[in-house]
Amino acid sequence: MKKKIAVVMGGFSGEHDISISSGNEVFKALDKEKYEPYRIVIEPNEWFYLADDGSHLPLDKNDFSVCIDGQKIRFDLAFVIVHGNPGENGRLQGYFDMIGMKYTTCDFYTSVLTFNKGYCNPLVRSLGIVALAKSKLIYRDQVDIDAILNELELPIFVKPAAGGSSVGMTKVKHPEELPAAIERALREDDQVLVEEFIEGREFGCGVIQTKTDLIALPVTEIIPIGREFFDYEAKYHGLSNEVTPAEVEPEISKEMQETAKKLYKMLNCRGIVRFDFIYNTNKKKLYFLEINTIPGQSAESIVPKQARAMGISTSELYTMVIESFL
């Protein structure tokens, strides 16, 4: 009998539309010979099953089930592709844990910790396996512009501590730009991470746990086109070149893959995770940038490209992930 897979998408954040795109790609790519997929959309005011004809049926949050043609459908696994809140910050994982639903992401504790960069970065730094930029976590009611400028050297990045897709992120080159950048980030979150700019090349490396192996995918170099950094426009509107495999020395690629695998293990990750790095070519030094515990799976996304570069089709990739949880 085919396993019933709930492809969970949507969410409450500025990444909602990206999640819908990712979720639809996963839904289309799942092996229909093995699985019976259902699109489940989470909205702030409604959770529902999305039928092929576009109609909606309400989801019962008591047991995460849906009634279709008089039949109650219970799912064997939730393939979670909700970026941001509540998919990456642990809220959805906590709910699934309480009702006994299996799901394809990091658990509650890892999701909570890694989603907030202000909490994740000090932990990663304490592991002693990769460098990080100097940074400062500030709170809505504790903004001190002078203290930030005294502690950190311009240029700096200002970003919501808990967020993704570079929503609310600003590169600040001059002191007078800082207040507006902080205000922009505070529209997305109550905490803001301010960190020094690291000159270098940006890379991403996906890691997946299968039933038998921990696999680091080929590294991608991310090169923004006409942008200061890999912002929302660059990510989703084609304003970047993403070279996979990255045209970089084999030893540098291997260092990123090995570092990503170590972080995956030490942070107790599960499912598909992408780690982003900056490599400073002058210092020949690798810097940790961030972790994406539910990386994009849309047509423009990095991880599916990395899998294909390794000879793994998108369908095979998702099968590998699903089978590791069933």
KARA-V486647 format. One record per backbone hydrogen bond with DSSP energy under -0.5 kcal/mol. CO is the residue of the C=O (numbers start at 1). NH is the residue of the N-H. Records with the same first field share a line. If there is no record, write none. Layout:
BEGIN
CO: NH, NH
END
This chain:
BEGIN
3: 5, 36
4: 6, 76, 77
5: 7, 38
6: 8, 79
7: 9, 40
8: 81
9: 11, 42
13: 16
15: 19
16: 20
17: 21
18: 22
19: 23
20: 24
21: 25
22: 26
23: 27
24: 28
25: 29
26: 30
30: 32
31: 34, 35
34: 3
35: 37
36: 5
38: 7, 40
39: 41, 50
40: 9
41: 43, 48
42: 11
46: 43
47: 59
48: 41
49: 51, 57
50: 39
51: 54
55: 51
57: 49
58: 67
59: 61
60: 63, 64, 65
65: 60
66: 68, 73
68: 71
71: 68, 73
72: 74
73: 66
77: 6, 79
78: 80, 104
79: 8
81: 83
84: 88, 89
85: 12, 13
86: 92
90: 94
91: 95
92: 96
93: 97
94: 98
95: 99
96: 100, 101
102: 78
107: 111
108: 112
109: 113
110: 114
111: 115
112: 116
115: 117, 163
116: 119, 120
117: 121
119: 123
120: 124
121: 125
122: 126
123: 127
124: 127, 128, 129
125: 128
131: 288
134: 196
136: 138, 194
138: 192
139: 142
142: 144
144: 148
145: 149
146: 150
147: 151
148: 152
155: 197
156: 172
157: 195
158: 170
159: 193
161: 117, 163
164: 167
166: 169
167: 160
170: 158, 172
171: 173
172: 155, 156
174: 177
175: 178
177: 181
178: 182
179: 183
180: 184
181: 185
182: 186
183: 187
184: 187
185: 188, 189
190: 140
191: 161
192: 138, 194
193: 159, 195
194: 136
195: 157
197: 199
201: 279
202: 222
203: 277
204: 220
205: 275
206: 217
207: 273
208: 210, 215
213: 210, 215
215: 208, 217
219: 245, 246
220: 204
221: 223, 243
222: 202, 224
223: 241
224: 226
229: 231
231: 235
232: 236
233: 237, 239
239: 225
240: 242
241: 223, 243
242: 244
243: 221
246: 248
249: 252, 253
250: 254
251: 255
252: 256
253: 257
254: 258
255: 259
256: 260
257: 261
258: 262
259: 263
260: 264
261: 265
262: 266
263: 267
264: 269
265: 268
271: 209, 273
273: 207
274: 292
275: 205
276: 289, 290
277: 203
278: 280, 287
279: 201, 281
280: 284, 285
285: 280
286: 131
287: 278
288: 133
290: 276
291: 293
292: 274, 295
298: 301
301: 305
302: 306
303: 307
304: 308
305: 309
306: 218, 310
307: 310, 312
308: 311
311: 313
313: 317
314: 318
315: 319
316: 320
317: 321
318: 322
319: 323
320: 324
321: 324, 325
322: 325, 326
END
